[in-house]
Amino acid sequence: MSERLTTGDSAPDFTLTDAAGNDVTLSSLRGGNVVVYFYPAAATPGCTTEACDFRDNLASLAAAGYRVLGISPDPVRKLAAFTEKESLTFPLLSDEDHAVAEAYGAWGEKKNYGKTYEGLIRSTIVVDPDGKVAVAQYNVRATGHVAKLRRDLGIDQ
């Protein structure tokens, strides 16, 4: 299991390809707050709920100075279809080899229906303008997570 990040850690830099085929580099977003959330699989019920919650709260997050990036091990073409189907208005990034998820502690042992396996752990990391971890949340629930994150960040509901 990869080591989890904690408040004050340097957020590992990355460059990943988004659903439109463009490269997105975390360090190019310095100077602003970035919500980096990891989700297991596009177009599944929980991941759709979480993505749509971020979409529906994007304006208030942006007004408070936060950008949102979603990361999954899905290929770019699946992210493109998911983005279009759900009218998502923030970048979804492809981490097919899960190297970024591992660097962020979002890849590890999971249990589901009595089976243990390696996979993506639903997680959210907020990176501050200096590239440091401001918030690190692991094993979050898809439903209600964005509302909780907004409360934790002090963003009015």
C-alpha positions as a Markdown table, in Angstrom:
| # | Residue | x | y | z |
|---|---|---|---|---|
| 1 | Met | 0.0 | 0.0 | 0.0 |
| 2 | Ser | 1.3 | 3.4 | -0.9 |
| 3 | Glu | 1.9 | 6.0 | 1.8 |
| 4 | Arg | -0.8 | 8.4 | 2.4 |
| 5 | Leu | -0.2 | 12.2 | 2.3 |
| 6 | Thr | -0.9 | 14.4 | 5.3 |
| 7 | Thr | -1.4 | 18.1 | 5.7 |
| 8 | Gly | 1.8 | 20.0 | 5.0 |
| 9 | Asp | 3.4 | 17.4 | 2.7 |
| 10 | Ser | 4.5 | 18.5 | -0.8 |
| 11 | Ala | 1.9 | 17.4 | -3.3 |
| 12 | Pro | 3.6 | 15.2 | -5.9 |
| 13 | Asp | 3.6 | 16.9 | -9.3 |
| 14 | Phe | 2.1 | 15.2 | -12.2 |
| 15 | Thr | 1.2 | 15.6 | -15.9 |
| 16 | Leu | -1.8 | 13.5 | -17.1 |
| 17 | Thr | -3.9 | 13.6 | -20.2 |
| 18 | Asp | -7.5 | 14.9 | -19.8 |
| 19 | Ala | -10.6 | 13.7 | -21.6 |
| 20 | Ala | -10.0 | 16.1 | -24.5 |
| 21 | Gly | -6.5 | 14.8 | -25.1 |
| 22 | Asn | -4.7 | 17.8 | -23.4 |
| 23 | Asp | -1.9 | 17.4 | -20.9 |
| 24 | Val | -2.6 | 18.9 | -17.4 |
| 25 | Thr | 0.3 | 19.5 | -15.1 |
| 26 | Leu | -0.4 | 20.2 | -11.4 |
| 27 | Ser | 2.5 | 22.6 | -10.9 |
| 28 | Ser | 1.1 | 24.8 | -13.7 |
| 29 | Leu | -1.9 | 25.5 | -11.4 |
| 30 | Arg | 0.3 | 26.9 | -8.6 |
| 31 | Gly | -1.0 | 30.1 | -7.1 |
| 32 | Gly | -4.5 | 28.7 | -6.6 |
| 33 | Asn | -6.1 | 25.9 | -4.6 |
| 34 | Val | -6.7 | 22.6 | -6.4 |
| 35 | Val | -9.0 | 19.8 | -5.4 |
| 36 | Val | -7.6 | 16.6 | -6.7 |
| 37 | Tyr | -10.1 | 13.8 | -6.3 |
| 38 | Phe | -9.5 | 10.1 | -7.1 |
| 39 | Tyr | -12.3 | 7.9 | -8.2 |
| 40 | Pro | -12.3 | 4.2 | -9.2 |
| 41 | Ala | -14.2 | 4.1 | -12.5 |
| 42 | Ala | -16.0 | 6.5 | -14.8 |
| 43 | Ala | -19.7 | 5.9 | -15.5 |
| 44 | Thr | -20.3 | 3.7 | -12.4 |
| 45 | Pro | -23.1 | 4.7 | -10.0 |
| 46 | Gly | -20.9 | 6.1 | -7.1 |
| 47 | Cys | -18.4 | 7.8 | -9.4 |
| 48 | Thr | -21.2 | 9.4 | -11.4 |
| 49 | Thr | -22.8 | 10.7 | -8.2 |
| 50 | Glu | -19.5 | 12.1 | -7.0 |
| 51 | Ala | -18.6 | 13.7 | -10.4 |
| 52 | Cys | -22.1 | 15.3 | -10.8 |
| 53 | Asp | -21.8 | 16.6 | -7.2 |
| 54 | Phe | -18.5 | 18.3 | -8.1 |
| 55 | Arg | -20.1 | 19.6 | -11.4 |
| 56 | Asp | -23.1 | 21.0 | -9.5 |
| 57 | Asn | -20.9 | 22.7 | -6.9 |
| 58 | Leu | -18.2 | 23.9 | -9.3 |
| 59 | Ala | -19.3 | 27.5 | -9.4 |
| 60 | Ser | -19.2 | 27.9 | -5.7 |
| 61 | Leu | -15.8 | 26.1 | -5.4 |
| 62 | Ala | -14.4 | 28.3 | -8.2 |
| 63 | Ala | -15.8 | 31.5 | -6.5 |
| 64 | Ala | -13.9 | 30.4 | -3.3 |
| 65 | Gly | -10.7 | 29.9 | -5.4 |
| 66 | Tyr | -10.7 | 26.2 | -6.0 |
| 67 | Arg | -10.2 | 24.3 | -9.2 |
| 68 | Val | -11.2 | 20.6 | -9.5 |
| 69 | Leu | -9.4 | 17.8 | -11.1 |
| 70 | Gly | -10.8 | 14.2 | -11.2 |
| 71 | Ile | -8.3 | 11.3 | -11.6 |
| 72 | Ser | -9.1 | 7.7 | -12.4 |
| 73 | Pro | -7.3 | 4.7 | -14.0 |
| 74 | Asp | -9.7 | 4.9 | -17.0 |
| 75 | Pro | -8.4 | 5.4 | -20.5 |
| 76 | Val | -8.9 | 8.9 | -22.2 |
| 77 | Arg | -11.7 | 7.6 | -24.5 |
| 78 | Lys | -13.8 | 6.4 | -21.5 |
| 79 | Leu | -13.3 | 9.7 | -19.7 |
| 80 | Ala | -14.4 | 11.6 | -22.9 |
| 81 | Ala | -17.6 | 9.6 | -23.1 |
| 82 | Phe | -18.2 | 10.1 | -19.3 |
| 83 | Thr | -17.6 | 13.8 | -19.6 |
| 84 | Glu | -20.0 | 14.2 | -22.5 |
| 85 | Lys | -22.7 | 12.0 | -21.1 |
| 86 | Glu | -22.7 | 13.8 | -17.7 |
| 87 | Ser | -21.9 | 17.3 | -19.0 |
| 88 | Leu | -18.9 | 17.6 | -16.7 |
| 89 | Thr | -17.2 | 20.9 | -16.8 |
| 90 | Phe | -13.9 | 20.2 | -15.1 |
| 91 | Pro | -10.9 | 18.1 | -16.2 |
| 92 | Leu | -11.0 | 14.3 | -15.8 |
| 93 | Leu | -7.5 | 12.9 | -16.0 |
| 94 | Ser | -6.3 | 9.4 | -17.1 |
| 95 | Asp | -3.9 | 7.6 | -14.8 |
| 96 | Glu | -4.0 | 4.2 | -16.4 |
| 97 | Asp | -0.8 | 2.9 | -14.8 |
| 98 | His | -2.1 | 4.4 | -11.4 |
| 99 | Ala | 1.4 | 6.0 | -10.8 |
| 100 | Val | -0.2 | 9.2 | -9.6 |
| 101 | Ala | -2.7 | 7.4 | -7.4 |
| 102 | Glu | 0.2 | 5.5 | -5.8 |
| 103 | Ala | 2.2 | 8.8 | -5.3 |
| 104 | Tyr | -0.9 | 10.2 | -3.5 |
| 105 | Gly | -1.6 | 7.2 | -1.4 |
| 106 | Ala | -4.9 | 6.5 | -3.3 |
| 107 | Trp | -3.9 | 3.1 | -4.5 |
| 108 | Gly | -3.9 | 0.1 | -2.2 |
| 109 | Glu | -5.7 | -2.8 | -0.7 |
| 110 | Lys | -9.5 | -2.8 | -0.9 |
| 111 | Lys | -12.2 | -5.1 | 0.3 |
| 112 | Asn | -15.4 | -5.7 | -1.5 |
| 113 | Tyr | -17.9 | -8.4 | -0.9 |
| 114 | Gly | -15.4 | -10.4 | 1.2 |
| 115 | Lys | -12.7 | -10.2 | -1.5 |
| 116 | Thr | -9.4 | -8.4 | -1.0 |
| 117 | Tyr | -7.7 | -6.8 | -4.0 |
| 118 | Glu | -5.5 | -3.8 | -5.1 |
| 119 | Gly | -7.4 | -0.9 | -6.5 |
| 120 | Leu | -8.1 | 2.8 | -6.3 |
| 121 | Ile | -9.2 | 4.2 | -3.0 |
| 122 | Arg | -11.7 | 7.0 | -3.3 |
| 123 | Ser | -9.7 | 10.0 | -2.0 |
| 124 | Thr | -9.6 | 13.8 | -2.1 |
| 125 | Ile | -6.5 | 15.9 | -1.7 |
| 126 | Val | -6.7 | 19.7 | -1.6 |
| 127 | Val | -3.4 | 21.3 | -2.8 |
| 128 | Asp | -2.8 | 24.9 | -1.6 |
| 129 | Pro | -1.3 | 27.7 | -3.8 |
| 130 | Asp | 2.2 | 26.7 | -2.8 |
| 131 | Gly | 1.9 | 23.1 | -3.8 |
| 132 | Lys | 1.4 | 21.7 | -0.3 |
| 133 | Val | -1.3 | 19.4 | 0.9 |
| 134 | Ala | -4.0 | 21.4 | 2.8 |
| 135 | Val | -6.5 | 18.6 | 3.2 |
| 136 | Ala | -6.1 | 14.8 | 2.7 |
| 137 | Gln | -9.2 | 12.6 | 2.9 |
| 138 | Tyr | -9.1 | 8.9 | 2.2 |
| 139 | Asn | -11.9 | 6.2 | 1.9 |
| 140 | Val | -14.4 | 9.0 | 1.3 |
| 141 | Arg | -18.0 | 8.1 | 0.4 |
| 142 | Ala | -19.3 | 9.1 | -3.0 |
| 143 | Thr | -22.6 | 10.4 | -1.8 |
| 144 | Gly | -22.4 | 13.6 | 0.3 |
| 145 | His | -18.6 | 13.9 | 0.0 |
| 146 | Val | -18.7 | 17.3 | -1.8 |
| 147 | Ala | -21.0 | 18.8 | 0.8 |
| 148 | Lys | -18.6 | 17.6 | 3.5 |
| 149 | Leu | -15.6 | 18.9 | 1.7 |
| 150 | Arg | -17.3 | 22.3 | 1.3 |
| 151 | Arg | -18.0 | 22.3 | 5.1 |
| 152 | Asp | -14.4 | 21.3 | 5.8 |
| 153 | Leu | -13.1 | 24.1 | 3.6 |
| 154 | Gly | -15.5 | 26.7 | 5.1 |
| 155 | Ile | -17.3 | 27.3 | 1.8 |
| 156 | Asp | -20.9 | 28.4 | 2.4 |
| 157 | Gln | -23.5 | 25.9 | 1.3 |
